[in-house]
Amino acid sequence: MQRIRLRYTKRGRLRFTSHRDFQRAFERALRRAEVPMAYSAGFTPHPKVSYANAAPTGTGSEAEYLEIALAEARDPQTLRRLLDESLPDGLDITDAVEARTSGLADRLTASLWELRLDGADPEDVRKAVETFLAAETVEVQRKTKNGVRTFDTRAAVVELTSAAAPGDPQGDRPLDSACAILRLVVRHVTPAVRPDDVLSGLRAVADLAPPVPAAVTRLAQGLFDEESGTVTDPLAPDREAVTAAPSTAAATTSATAPGAGTA
């Protein structure tokens, strides 16, 4: 059985698709692309697909990850292209690599987010960020299925910066005269601290309340490198392992080639 790890996006209006919506669309894409999926055992077999740390509904993302198990070996890049062609625009498969290491989910420990605050004055946002970072704790409340929960957002925030917005390259948000961009690196802790929780924290400590909801996009997720201050690519270890040894698909082709194994 071959395992393939994929990176995909949620762009434009498709950021409003739920994780369940994406699951349905992806399983249809698997069938359209005729991917030889491995299935679970039992009375109701289902394709072996493992999703990792999906972004909340309503947020865009350039860095979502999943893993699939195949019953037959396939070239990862060919598979990526076929799946990408079978998904709607906005749900795009941008990378594929054969899994050669364990613990993909264990490498998704931090996320880099971009928050576009239309109508917010950049100077007010800058001051709010300074107040937030200077606080030892910033407690917010979130309603969960078990009731209202209070938790600290400050401890999970590794980096928070602000800048004036240069414009909207995707064209799906109005460009007001005032607009600010937040860049946020947050650790994946329990309970999870989401970008909207950090916005709630900014409102709590500095009364920052943008007039319209923020446009939120995850730019990267992976391990946080303390030395460089960056979120690293979680597929890099698999990519490096593949360059050190032939892929499963290549090995299968070699083993079945005419004359293979003869002197």
C-alpha positions as a Markdown table, in Angstrom:
| # | Residue | x | y | z |
|---|---|---|---|---|
| 1 | Met | 0.0 | 0.0 | 0.0 |
| 2 | Gln | 1.3 | 3.4 | -1.0 |
| 3 | Arg | 0.6 | 6.6 | 1.0 |
| 4 | Ile | 0.5 | 10.0 | -0.7 |
| 5 | Arg | 0.4 | 13.3 | 1.2 |
| 6 | Leu | -1.3 | 16.3 | -0.5 |
| 7 | Arg | -1.4 | 20.0 | 0.1 |
| 8 | Tyr | -4.5 | 21.8 | -1.0 |
| 9 | Thr | -6.1 | 25.3 | -0.9 |
| 10 | Lys | -9.4 | 27.0 | -0.1 |
| 11 | Arg | -9.5 | 30.2 | -2.1 |
| 12 | Gly | -12.0 | 32.9 | -2.9 |
| 13 | Arg | -15.7 | 32.1 | -2.1 |
| 14 | Leu | -14.8 | 28.4 | -1.5 |
| 15 | Arg | -13.4 | 29.5 | 1.9 |
| 16 | Phe | -17.0 | 29.2 | 3.0 |
| 17 | Thr | -17.1 | 25.5 | 2.4 |
| 18 | Ser | -17.2 | 23.4 | 5.5 |
| 19 | His | -14.8 | 20.6 | 6.2 |
| 20 | Arg | -17.6 | 18.1 | 5.5 |
| 21 | Asp | -18.3 | 19.8 | 2.2 |
| 22 | Phe | -14.7 | 19.5 | 1.2 |
| 23 | Gln | -14.7 | 15.8 | 2.2 |
| 24 | Arg | -17.6 | 15.1 | -0.2 |
| 25 | Ala | -16.0 | 17.1 | -3.0 |
| 26 | Phe | -12.7 | 15.3 | -2.5 |
| 27 | Glu | -14.2 | 11.8 | -2.5 |
| 28 | Arg | -16.1 | 12.6 | -5.7 |
| 29 | Ala | -12.7 | 13.8 | -7.2 |
| 30 | Leu | -11.1 | 10.5 | -6.2 |
| 31 | Arg | -13.8 | 8.6 | -8.1 |
| 32 | Arg | -13.6 | 10.9 | -11.2 |
| 33 | Ala | -9.8 | 10.6 | -11.3 |
| 34 | Glu | -10.1 | 6.8 | -10.9 |
| 35 | Val | -7.7 | 6.8 | -8.1 |
| 36 | Pro | -7.1 | 3.1 | -6.9 |
| 37 | Met | -7.9 | 3.8 | -3.2 |
| 38 | Ala | -7.3 | 1.4 | -0.4 |
| 39 | Tyr | -10.5 | 0.9 | 1.7 |
| 40 | Ser | -11.1 | 0.1 | 5.4 |
| 41 | Ala | -12.4 | -3.2 | 6.5 |
| 42 | Gly | -15.8 | -3.9 | 8.1 |
| 43 | Phe | -19.4 | -3.7 | 7.1 |
| 44 | Thr | -19.1 | -0.2 | 5.6 |
| 45 | Pro | -15.7 | 0.2 | 3.9 |
| 46 | His | -14.6 | 3.7 | 3.2 |
| 47 | Pro | -11.6 | 5.1 | 1.4 |
| 48 | Lys | -8.6 | 5.6 | 3.6 |
| 49 | Val | -8.2 | 9.4 | 3.7 |
| 50 | Ser | -6.7 | 11.2 | 6.8 |
| 51 | Tyr | -7.4 | 14.9 | 7.2 |
| 52 | Ala | -5.1 | 17.0 | 9.4 |
| 53 | Asn | -6.1 | 20.1 | 11.2 |
| 54 | Ala | -8.6 | 21.6 | 8.8 |
| 55 | Ala | -9.1 | 25.4 | 8.8 |
| 56 | Pro | -12.3 | 26.8 | 10.2 |
| 57 | Thr | -15.3 | 27.4 | 7.9 |
| 58 | Gly | -15.1 | 30.9 | 6.5 |
| 59 | Thr | -11.3 | 31.1 | 6.4 |
| 60 | Gly | -9.2 | 30.8 | 3.3 |
| 61 | Ser | -6.1 | 28.6 | 3.3 |
| 62 | Glu | -3.0 | 28.0 | 1.2 |
| 63 | Ala | -1.8 | 25.2 | 3.4 |
| 64 | Glu | -4.3 | 22.4 | 4.1 |
| 65 | Tyr | -3.0 | 18.8 | 4.3 |
| 66 | Leu | -4.3 | 15.3 | 3.9 |
| 67 | Glu | -3.0 | 11.8 | 3.3 |
| 68 | Ile | -4.5 | 9.0 | 1.1 |
| 69 | Ala | -3.7 | 5.3 | 1.0 |
| 70 | Leu | -3.6 | 3.6 | -2.5 |
| 71 | Ala | -4.1 | 0.0 | -3.3 |
| 72 | Glu | -1.8 | 0.4 | -6.3 |
| 73 | Ala | 1.3 | 2.6 | -6.7 |
| 74 | Arg | 1.0 | 5.9 | -8.6 |
| 75 | Asp | 3.2 | 8.8 | -9.5 |
| 76 | Pro | 2.4 | 11.5 | -7.0 |
| 77 | Gln | 2.6 | 14.4 | -9.5 |
| 78 | Thr | 0.4 | 12.7 | -12.0 |
| 79 | Leu | -2.0 | 12.0 | -9.2 |
| 80 | Arg | -1.9 | 15.6 | -8.1 |
| 81 | Arg | -2.7 | 16.8 | -11.6 |
| 82 | Leu | -5.7 | 14.4 | -12.0 |
| 83 | Leu | -7.2 | 15.3 | -8.7 |
| 84 | Asp | -6.7 | 19.0 | -9.2 |
| 85 | Glu | -8.5 | 18.8 | -12.5 |
| 86 | Ser | -11.4 | 17.0 | -10.8 |
| 87 | Leu | -11.9 | 19.6 | -8.1 |
| 88 | Pro | -13.7 | 23.0 | -8.5 |
| 89 | Asp | -11.5 | 26.1 | -8.9 |
| 90 | Gly | -10.6 | 27.4 | -5.4 |
| 91 | Leu | -10.1 | 23.9 | -4.1 |
| 92 | Asp | -6.7 | 23.3 | -5.6 |
| 93 | Ile | -4.1 | 20.5 | -5.1 |
| 94 | Thr | -0.8 | 22.3 | -5.0 |
| 95 | Asp | 1.6 | 19.6 | -3.9 |
| 96 | Ala | 1.9 | 15.9 | -3.6 |
| 97 | Val | 4.6 | 13.6 | -2.2 |
| 98 | Glu | 4.9 | 10.0 | -1.3 |
| 99 | Ala | 4.8 | 9.5 | 2.5 |
| 100 | Arg | 8.2 | 8.2 | 3.6 |
| 101 | Thr | 8.1 | 9.3 | 7.2 |
| 102 | Ser | 5.6 | 9.0 | 10.1 |
| 103 | Gly | 3.7 | 11.7 | 12.0 |
| 104 | Leu | 2.4 | 14.3 | 9.5 |
| 105 | Ala | -0.1 | 15.5 | 12.1 |
| 106 | Asp | 2.8 | 15.8 | 14.7 |
| 107 | Arg | 4.5 | 18.3 | 12.3 |
| 108 | Leu | 1.5 | 20.6 | 12.2 |
| 109 | Thr | 2.2 | 22.5 | 15.4 |
| 110 | Ala | 1.9 | 26.1 | 14.3 |
| 111 | Ser | 0.1 | 28.2 | 11.6 |
| 112 | Leu | 0.9 | 31.5 | 9.9 |
| 113 | Trp | -2.3 | 33.5 | 9.3 |
| 114 | Glu | -3.1 | 36.8 | 7.4 |
| 115 | Leu | -6.0 | 38.8 | 8.6 |
| 116 | Arg | -7.3 | 41.6 | 6.5 |
| 117 | Leu | -9.2 | 44.3 | 8.5 |
| 118 | Asp | -11.2 | 46.4 | 6.1 |
| 119 | Gly | -12.2 | 49.7 | 7.6 |
| 120 | Ala | -9.7 | 49.5 | 10.4 |
| 121 | Asp | -7.2 | 52.4 | 10.8 |
| 122 | Pro | -3.6 | 50.9 | 10.6 |
| 123 | Glu | -2.4 | 53.1 | 13.4 |
| 124 | Asp | -5.2 | 52.0 | 15.7 |
| 125 | Val | -4.4 | 48.4 | 14.8 |
| 126 | Arg | -0.7 | 48.9 | 15.5 |
| 127 | Lys | -1.4 | 50.3 | 19.0 |
| 128 | Ala | -3.8 | 47.4 | 19.7 |
| 129 | Val | -1.1 | 44.9 | 18.7 |
| 130 | Glu | 1.4 | 46.5 | 21.0 |
| 131 | Thr | -1.0 | 46.4 | 23.9 |
| 132 | Phe | -1.8 | 42.7 | 23.2 |
| 133 | Leu | 1.8 | 41.7 | 23.0 |
| 134 | Ala | 2.6 | 43.6 | 26.2 |
| 135 | Ala | 0.0 | 41.7 | 28.2 |
| 136 | Glu | 0.9 | 38.6 | 30.2 |
| 137 | Thr | -2.4 | 37.0 | 29.6 |
| 138 | Val | -5.4 | 37.9 | 27.3 |
| 139 | Glu | -8.5 | 35.9 | 28.3 |
| 140 | Val | -11.4 | 35.5 | 25.9 |
| 141 | Gln | -14.6 | 33.4 | 26.0 |
| 142 | Arg | -15.9 | 31.1 | 23.3 |
| 143 | Lys | -19.1 | 29.2 | 23.2 |
| 144 | Thr | -18.5 | 25.4 | 22.8 |
| 145 | Lys | -20.8 | 22.4 | 22.7 |
| 146 | Asn | -20.1 | 22.1 | 26.5 |
| 147 | Gly | -20.9 | 25.7 | 27.2 |
| 148 | Val | -19.0 | 28.9 | 27.4 |
| 149 | Arg | -15.2 | 28.4 | 27.9 |
| 150 | Thr | -12.7 | 31.0 | 29.0 |
| 151 | Phe | -9.0 | 30.6 | 27.9 |
| 152 | Asp | -5.8 | 32.6 | 27.4 |
| 153 | Thr | -5.0 | 33.6 | 23.8 |
| 154 | Arg | -1.7 | 35.4 | 24.5 |
| 155 | Ala | 0.3 | 32.3 | 25.4 |
| 156 | Ala | -0.4 | 30.7 | 22.0 |
| 157 | Val | 0.7 | 33.7 | 19.9 |
| 158 | Val | 4.3 | 33.5 | 18.8 |
| 159 | Glu | 4.2 | 36.5 | 16.5 |
| 160 | Leu | 1.7 | 39.3 | 15.7 |
| 161 | Thr | 2.5 | 42.2 | 13.4 |
| 162 | Ser | 0.5 | 44.8 | 11.6 |
| 163 | Ala | 0.8 | 46.9 | 8.4 |
| 164 | Ala | -1.3 | 49.0 | 6.1 |
| 165 | Ala | -2.9 | 47.0 | 3.3 |
| 166 | Pro | -1.5 | 47.6 | -0.2 |
| 167 | Gly | -4.7 | 46.4 | -1.8 |
| 168 | Asp | -6.8 | 43.3 | -2.5 |
| 169 | Pro | -5.1 | 41.1 | -5.1 |
| 170 | Gln | -8.0 | 38.6 | -5.2 |
| 171 | Gly | -10.6 | 41.3 | -5.6 |
| 172 | Asp | -13.2 | 39.6 | -3.4 |
| 173 | Arg | -13.1 | 42.1 | -0.6 |
| 174 | Pro | -14.1 | 45.9 | -0.7 |
| 175 | Leu | -11.1 | 48.2 | -0.4 |
| 176 | Asp | -12.0 | 51.0 | 2.0 |
| 177 | Ser | -9.9 | 54.1 | 2.6 |
| 178 | Ala | -8.7 | 52.5 | 5.8 |
| 179 | Cys | -7.4 | 48.9 | 5.9 |
| 180 | Ala | -4.9 | 47.0 | 7.9 |
| 181 | Ile | -3.2 | 43.6 | 7.6 |
| 182 | Leu | -2.3 | 41.4 | 10.6 |
| 183 | Arg | 0.2 | 38.6 | 10.3 |
| 184 | Leu | -0.2 | 36.1 | 13.1 |
| 185 | Val | 1.8 | 33.0 | 14.0 |
| 186 | Val | 0.0 | 30.9 | 16.5 |
| 187 | Arg | 0.9 | 27.6 | 18.1 |
| 188 | His | -1.6 | 24.7 | 17.9 |
| 189 | Val | -2.5 | 24.3 | 21.6 |
| 190 | Thr | -5.5 | 22.8 | 23.5 |
| 191 | Pro | -7.9 | 24.4 | 23.4 |
| 192 | Ala | -7.1 | 25.7 | 19.9 |
| 193 | Val | -6.6 | 29.4 | 19.6 |
| 194 | Arg | -8.1 | 30.6 | 16.3 |
| 195 | Pro | -7.6 | 33.9 | 14.5 |
| 196 | Asp | -11.0 | 35.1 | 15.6 |
| 197 | Asp | -10.0 | 34.4 | 19.2 |
| 198 | Val | -7.0 | 36.7 | 18.8 |
| 199 | Leu | -9.3 | 39.4 | 17.3 |
| 200 | Ser | -11.5 | 38.9 | 20.4 |
| 201 | Gly | -8.4 | 39.4 | 22.5 |
| 202 | Leu | -7.5 | 42.6 | 20.7 |
| 203 | Arg | -11.0 | 43.9 | 21.3 |
| 204 | Ala | -10.7 | 43.0 | 25.0 |
| 205 | Val | -7.4 | 44.7 | 25.7 |
| 206 | Ala | -7.6 | 47.6 | 23.2 |
| 207 | Asp | -11.2 | 48.0 | 22.2 |
| 208 | Leu | -10.3 | 47.2 | 18.5 |
| 209 | Ala | -13.5 | 46.4 | 16.6 |
| 210 | Pro | -13.2 | 46.5 | 12.8 |
| 211 | Pro | -16.5 | 47.5 | 11.1 |
| 212 | Val | -16.7 | 44.4 | 8.9 |
| 213 | Pro | -15.6 | 40.8 | 9.6 |
| 214 | Ala | -11.9 | 40.1 | 8.9 |
| 215 | Ala | -10.9 | 38.2 | 5.8 |
| 216 | Val | -8.7 | 35.4 | 7.2 |
| 217 | Thr | -6.2 | 33.2 | 5.2 |
| 218 | Arg | -3.9 | 30.6 | 6.5 |
| 219 | Leu | -0.6 | 31.0 | 4.6 |
| 220 | Ala | 1.4 | 28.1 | 6.1 |
| 221 | Gln | 1.3 | 25.4 | 8.8 |
| 222 | Gly | 4.0 | 23.1 | 10.1 |
| 223 | Leu | 6.7 | 23.1 | 12.7 |
| 224 | Phe | 7.8 | 26.5 | 14.0 |
| 225 | Asp | 11.5 | 27.1 | 13.7 |
| 226 | Glu | 12.6 | 29.2 | 16.7 |
| 227 | Glu | 15.9 | 30.2 | 15.0 |
| 228 | Ser | 14.5 | 31.5 | 11.8 |
| 229 | Gly | 11.0 | 32.5 | 13.1 |
| 230 | Thr | 9.3 | 30.7 | 10.3 |
| 231 | Val | 6.7 | 28.0 | 9.9 |
| 232 | Thr | 8.4 | 25.2 | 8.0 |
| 233 | Asp | 7.1 | 22.9 | 5.3 |
| 234 | Pro | 5.7 | 19.7 | 6.8 |
| 235 | Leu | 6.2 | 17.8 | 3.6 |
| 236 | Ala | 9.9 | 18.5 | 3.4 |
| 237 | Pro | 11.0 | 15.4 | 5.3 |
| 238 | Asp | 9.1 | 13.2 | 2.9 |
| 239 | Arg | 10.5 | 15.0 | -0.1 |
| 240 | Glu | 14.0 | 14.6 | 1.2 |
| 241 | Ala | 13.4 | 10.9 | 1.8 |
| 242 | Val | 12.1 | 10.4 | -1.7 |
| 243 | Thr | 15.2 | 11.9 | -3.2 |
| 244 | Ala | 17.3 | 9.5 | -1.2 |
| 245 | Ala | 15.5 | 6.4 | -2.5 |
| 246 | Pro | 13.3 | 5.6 | -5.5 |
| 247 | Ser | 9.5 | 6.1 | -5.1 |
| 248 | Thr | 7.2 | 3.2 | -4.7 |
| 249 | Ala | 5.8 | 3.8 | -8.1 |
| 250 | Ala | 9.2 | 3.8 | -9.7 |
| 251 | Ala | 10.3 | 0.7 | -7.8 |
| 252 | Thr | 7.1 | -1.1 | -8.9 |
| 253 | Thr | 7.7 | -0.2 | -12.5 |
| 254 | Ser | 11.3 | -1.3 | -12.3 |
| 255 | Ala | 10.4 | -4.6 | -10.7 |
| 256 | Thr | 7.8 | -5.4 | -13.3 |
| 257 | Ala | 9.9 | -4.3 | -16.3 |
| 258 | Pro | 10.9 | -7.0 | -18.9 |
| 259 | Gly | 14.1 | -8.6 | -17.8 |
| 260 | Ala | 14.0 | -7.3 | -14.3 |
| 261 | Gly | 15.8 | -9.5 | -11.8 |
| 262 | Thr | 17.9 | -11.3 | -14.5 |
| 263 | Ala | 21.6 | -11.3 | -14.7 |
